[in-house]
Amino acid sequence: MANKRTEENISIITSRLVTVIIVAFIISILFSNLLLLLFLFFKYANNLNIFLIGLAIFFGSFISMILIKAEFIIAIKNNYKNRPPLQLLVIFLSSYFLLFWILPDSFMGQSKISPVILVLLAIPNLAITMILQGLYYFIFMKIINLFSRMGKKKILNEDAIMEKINVKADEIKRYGGTFSLIMITFFVPRFAVNKLKQTMAFSLFYELIRKCIRKTDYLGICGDGDIAVILSNNSQLEKAEVQARRIVDTLGKNSLLMNKINFYKAEFTTALNEYKPEIKEGDYLFHQTIKKIMDDQMLYWERISKSG
């Protein structure tokens, strides 16, 4: 099964800006209203200050969640270095100023603008920031994932793509036709696999493939999140081979992807199989195709280890 990091990265990278704005707006409204309800529960007067606090929380939350998308874009444009902590910084600054605002003018026998109080205020604010950032990111990604499942060209997890393969196999048994499976990945040395999974490399890999496939095809994540599988509808093996070459060519022309993976002497590979009437289950076709990828990977690792 694909790791969750890859699936989350793909969801946010493939999401449209309007979707990000809608999700950020919904969550921001929720959190600002929860705060106002908290004030009402403790019977605080519903005055202008409380309204302004709610408004500040709304805009702080909204901007911080928009920046999640910005972090991914910057990371991709910057050769896949770690995402800049823009969201964390915005939450820290906005919550710090909010705490400073609601703090009494005199606190612990000192003015709230004294250096001691300003430094001490940062300690609880750091804890608040870490909690809020984790909560915002978790809820944001859950809703973004929900929206992504509604997309026309969504990227499926392994269970979902297997279901599509079996449904298509049953359909062909009844009505005829054909389809092919295309699997594409790139090999890197063993030590580099996990390193690349911490970056945007595999996320962009899937996004580039998603843009290449036809509307009638399905794209899924399989293996351990590093193998793309394409259900190429109504394609005989020869047509699937042309499609696979075109996709690999597109991947090879993307400078961002190549700059990162070429550092590890990466090699692209494909495996293809056409569904035949004598194959009873789509599972068999899937496992035969992925077996070729796995065998090729072992040969690559052996060759790399011998070459030093």
C-alpha positions as CSV (number, residue, x, y, z in Angstrom):
1,M,0.0,0.0,0.0
2,A,1.1,3.6,-0.7
3,N,2.3,5.5,2.3
4,K,0.0,8.2,3.7
5,R,2.6,11.0,3.1
6,T,2.5,10.4,-0.7
7,E,-1.3,10.2,-0.8
8,E,-1.6,13.5,1.2
9,N,1.0,15.3,-0.9
10,I,-0.8,14.3,-4.1
11,S,-4.2,15.4,-2.8
12,I,-2.9,18.9,-2.0
13,I,-0.8,19.2,-5.1
14,T,-3.7,18.2,-7.4
15,S,-6.3,20.3,-5.6
16,R,-7.4,23.5,-7.4
17,L,-6.9,26.9,-5.7
18,V,-10.7,27.5,-5.5
19,T,-11.0,24.1,-3.6
20,V,-8.3,25.2,-1.1
21,I,-10.0,28.5,-0.6
22,I,-13.4,26.9,0.1
23,V,-11.9,24.4,2.5
24,A,-9.9,27.1,4.3
25,F,-13.0,29.2,4.6
26,I,-15.1,26.4,6.0
27,I,-12.5,25.5,8.7
28,S,-11.9,29.1,9.6
29,I,-15.6,29.8,10.1
30,L,-15.8,26.7,12.3
31,F,-12.9,27.7,14.5
32,S,-13.9,31.3,14.9
33,N,-17.4,30.4,15.8
34,L,-16.3,27.8,18.3
35,L,-14.3,30.5,20.1
36,L,-17.3,32.8,20.1
37,L,-19.5,30.0,21.5
38,L,-16.8,29.5,24.2
39,F,-17.1,33.1,25.2
40,L,-20.9,32.9,25.4
41,F,-20.6,29.7,27.5
42,F,-18.6,31.5,30.1
43,K,-21.0,34.4,29.8
44,Y,-18.6,37.0,28.5
45,A,-20.3,40.1,27.2
46,N,-20.8,40.0,23.5
47,N,-18.9,43.3,22.9
48,L,-16.8,44.7,20.0
49,N,-13.5,43.2,21.4
50,I,-14.9,39.7,21.3
51,F,-16.1,40.2,17.7
52,L,-12.7,41.5,16.7
53,I,-11.0,38.5,18.4
54,G,-13.2,36.1,16.4
55,L,-12.5,38.1,13.2
56,A,-8.7,37.9,13.9
57,I,-8.9,34.1,14.5
58,F,-10.9,33.7,11.2
59,F,-8.3,35.6,9.1
60,G,-5.4,34.0,10.9
61,S,-6.8,30.5,10.3
62,F,-7.8,31.3,6.7
63,I,-4.4,32.6,5.7
64,S,-2.5,29.8,7.5
65,M,-4.4,27.2,5.6
66,I,-4.0,28.9,2.2
67,L,-0.3,28.8,3.0
68,I,-0.3,25.0,3.1
69,K,-0.8,24.9,-0.6
70,A,1.8,27.7,-1.0
71,E,4.3,25.6,1.0
72,F,3.9,22.7,-1.4
73,I,4.3,24.9,-4.5
74,I,7.4,26.5,-3.1
75,A,8.9,23.1,-2.2
76,I,8.3,21.8,-5.7
77,K,9.8,25.0,-7.3
78,N,12.8,24.8,-5.0
79,N,14.0,21.4,-6.0
80,Y,12.0,19.5,-3.4
81,K,13.6,20.9,-0.3
82,N,11.5,20.6,2.9
83,R,8.4,22.7,2.9
84,P,9.0,26.1,4.3
85,P,7.1,26.5,7.7
86,L,4.9,29.4,6.5
87,Q,1.8,28.1,8.2
88,L,3.6,27.5,11.5
89,L,5.0,31.1,11.4
90,V,1.7,32.7,10.6
91,I,-0.1,30.8,13.4
92,F,2.7,31.6,15.9
93,L,2.7,35.4,15.1
94,S,-1.1,35.7,14.9
95,S,-1.7,33.8,18.2
96,Y,1.2,35.7,19.9
97,F,-0.4,39.1,19.0
98,L,-3.8,37.8,20.0
99,L,-2.5,36.7,23.4
100,F,-0.7,40.0,23.8
101,W,-3.9,41.8,22.9
102,I,-6.1,40.0,25.5
103,L,-3.5,40.2,28.2
104,P,-4.2,42.8,31.0
105,D,-2.0,45.9,30.8
106,S,-0.3,44.8,34.1
107,F,0.6,41.1,34.5
108,M,2.6,39.5,37.3
109,G,3.3,42.9,38.7
110,Q,4.9,44.1,35.4
111,S,3.7,45.9,32.3
112,K,2.8,43.6,29.5
113,I,5.3,45.3,27.2
114,S,8.2,44.5,29.5
115,P,10.9,42.2,28.0
116,V,10.2,39.5,30.6
117,I,6.5,39.3,29.8
118,L,7.1,39.4,26.1
119,V,9.6,36.5,26.3
120,L,7.4,34.5,28.8
121,L,4.4,35.0,26.5
122,A,6.2,33.1,23.7
123,I,6.4,29.9,25.8
124,P,2.6,29.0,26.0
125,N,2.2,30.5,22.6
126,L,4.6,27.9,21.1
127,A,2.6,25.1,22.6
128,I,-0.6,26.6,21.3
129,T,1.0,27.0,17.8
130,M,2.1,23.4,17.7
131,I,-1.4,22.1,18.7
132,L,-3.2,24.4,16.2
133,Q,-0.9,23.7,13.4
134,G,-1.4,20.0,13.8
135,L,-5.1,20.3,14.2
136,Y,-5.5,22.7,11.2
137,Y,-3.3,20.5,8.9
138,F,-5.2,17.3,10.0
139,I,-8.7,18.7,9.3
140,F,-7.6,20.5,6.2
141,M,-6.0,17.4,4.6
142,K,-9.1,15.2,5.5
143,I,-11.4,17.6,3.7
144,I,-9.1,18.1,0.8
145,N,-8.9,14.3,0.5
146,L,-12.7,14.2,0.4
147,F,-12.8,16.7,-2.4
148,S,-10.1,14.9,-4.3
149,R,-12.1,11.7,-4.3
150,M,-14.8,13.6,-6.2
151,G,-12.5,14.6,-9.0
152,K,-12.9,13.2,-12.5
153,K,-9.2,12.2,-12.7
154,K,-8.5,11.3,-9.1
155,I,-5.5,9.2,-8.2
156,L,-6.7,6.0,-6.6
157,N,-5.1,4.0,-3.8
158,E,-4.2,0.3,-4.4
159,D,-7.5,-1.1,-3.2
160,A,-9.5,1.2,-5.4
161,I,-7.5,0.6,-8.5
162,M,-7.7,-3.2,-7.9
163,E,-11.5,-2.8,-7.7
164,K,-11.5,-0.9,-11.1
165,I,-9.4,-3.6,-12.7
166,N,-11.7,-6.4,-11.5
167,V,-14.8,-4.5,-12.6
168,K,-13.3,-4.0,-16.0
169,A,-12.4,-7.6,-16.3
170,D,-16.0,-8.7,-15.4
171,E,-17.3,-6.2,-18.0
172,I,-15.1,-7.6,-20.7
173,K,-16.2,-11.2,-19.9
174,R,-19.8,-10.1,-20.6
175,Y,-19.5,-7.6,-23.4
176,G,-16.1,-8.1,-24.9
177,G,-13.3,-5.6,-25.5
178,T,-9.9,-5.3,-23.9
179,F,-7.7,-3.2,-21.6
180,S,-4.1,-3.1,-20.7
181,L,-2.3,-2.4,-17.4
182,I,0.7,0.0,-17.5
183,M,3.0,0.2,-14.5
184,I,5.7,2.9,-14.3
185,T,8.3,3.7,-11.7
186,F,11.8,4.9,-11.3
187,F,14.5,2.9,-9.6
188,V,17.0,4.5,-7.2
189,P,19.5,2.8,-4.8
190,R,18.0,1.3,-1.6
191,F,19.3,4.1,0.7
192,A,17.6,6.8,-1.5
193,V,14.1,5.3,-1.5
194,N,13.0,6.7,1.9
195,K,14.9,9.9,1.3
196,L,12.9,10.6,-1.8
197,K,9.6,9.7,-0.1
198,Q,10.2,12.5,2.4
199,T,10.3,15.0,-0.5
200,M,7.8,16.0,-3.2
201,A,9.5,13.7,-5.8
202,F,6.9,10.9,-5.9
203,S,4.1,13.4,-5.6
204,L,5.1,15.3,-8.7
205,F,5.8,11.9,-10.4
206,Y,2.1,11.0,-10.0
207,E,0.9,14.4,-10.9
208,L,2.8,14.5,-14.2
209,I,1.4,11.0,-15.1
210,R,-2.1,12.1,-14.1
211,K,-1.9,15.0,-16.6
212,C,-0.8,12.5,-19.3
213,I,-3.5,9.9,-19.1
214,R,-6.8,10.0,-21.0
215,K,-10.2,10.8,-19.3
216,T,-11.2,7.2,-19.7
217,D,-8.2,5.8,-18.0
218,Y,-7.6,5.2,-14.3
219,L,-4.4,6.0,-12.3
220,G,-3.5,4.4,-9.0
221,I,-0.7,4.2,-6.5
222,C,0.6,0.8,-5.7
223,G,3.7,-0.9,-4.4
224,D,4.9,1.1,-1.4
225,G,3.8,4.4,-3.0
226,D,6.4,4.4,-5.7
227,I,4.7,2.5,-8.5
228,A,2.1,4.1,-10.8
229,V,-0.5,1.8,-12.3
230,I,-2.6,2.9,-15.2
231,L,-5.7,1.0,-16.4
232,S,-5.6,1.9,-20.1
233,N,-9.2,1.4,-21.3
234,N,-9.8,-0.3,-24.7
235,S,-6.1,-0.4,-25.3
236,Q,-4.3,-3.4,-26.8
237,L,-0.7,-4.0,-25.8
238,E,0.8,-2.2,-28.8
239,K,-1.3,0.9,-28.1
240,A,-0.4,0.7,-24.4
241,E,3.3,0.6,-25.2
242,V,3.0,3.8,-27.2
243,Q,1.2,5.4,-24.2
244,A,3.8,4.2,-21.8
245,R,6.7,5.6,-23.9
246,R,4.9,9.0,-24.2
247,I,4.4,9.1,-20.4
248,V,8.1,8.2,-19.7
249,D,9.2,10.8,-22.2
250,T,7.1,13.5,-20.4
251,L,8.6,12.5,-17.1
252,G,12.1,12.7,-18.5
253,K,11.6,16.2,-19.9
254,N,10.5,17.6,-16.5
255,S,13.6,19.4,-15.1
256,L,12.3,19.6,-11.6
257,L,11.8,15.8,-11.3
258,M,15.0,14.9,-13.1
259,N,17.2,17.3,-11.1
260,K,16.3,15.5,-8.0
261,I,16.2,11.8,-9.0
262,N,19.2,12.0,-11.4
263,F,21.4,12.7,-8.3
264,Y,20.7,9.1,-7.4
265,K,21.2,7.7,-10.9
266,A,17.6,6.9,-11.3
267,E,16.2,4.7,-14.1
268,F,12.7,4.7,-15.4
269,T,11.1,1.3,-16.1
270,T,7.7,0.1,-17.3
271,A,5.8,-3.2,-17.2
272,L,2.7,-3.9,-19.4
273,N,0.1,-6.6,-19.7
274,E,-3.0,-6.9,-21.8
275,Y,-6.1,-8.6,-20.4
276,K,-7.0,-11.8,-22.1
277,P,-10.3,-13.8,-22.0
278,E,-8.5,-16.8,-20.5
279,I,-7.5,-14.7,-17.4
280,K,-10.3,-15.2,-14.9
281,E,-9.5,-12.5,-12.4
282,G,-8.0,-9.0,-12.8
283,D,-5.9,-9.7,-9.7
284,Y,-3.8,-12.1,-11.7
285,L,-3.0,-9.5,-14.3
286,F,-2.1,-7.0,-11.6
287,H,0.2,-9.3,-9.8
288,Q,1.9,-10.5,-13.0
289,T,2.6,-6.9,-14.0
290,I,3.9,-5.8,-10.6
291,K,6.1,-8.9,-10.4
292,K,8.0,-7.7,-13.5
293,I,8.6,-4.3,-11.8
294,M,9.9,-6.0,-8.6
295,D,12.2,-8.4,-10.6
296,D,13.6,-5.4,-12.5
297,Q,14.1,-3.5,-9.3
298,M,16.1,-6.4,-7.8
299,L,18.3,-6.6,-10.9
300,Y,18.9,-2.8,-10.7
301,W,19.9,-3.0,-7.0
302,E,22.3,-5.9,-7.8
303,R,23.9,-4.0,-10.7
304,I,24.3,-0.9,-8.5
305,S,25.8,-2.8,-5.6
306,K,28.4,-4.5,-8.0
307,S,29.3,-1.2,-9.6
308,G,29.9,0.3,-6.1
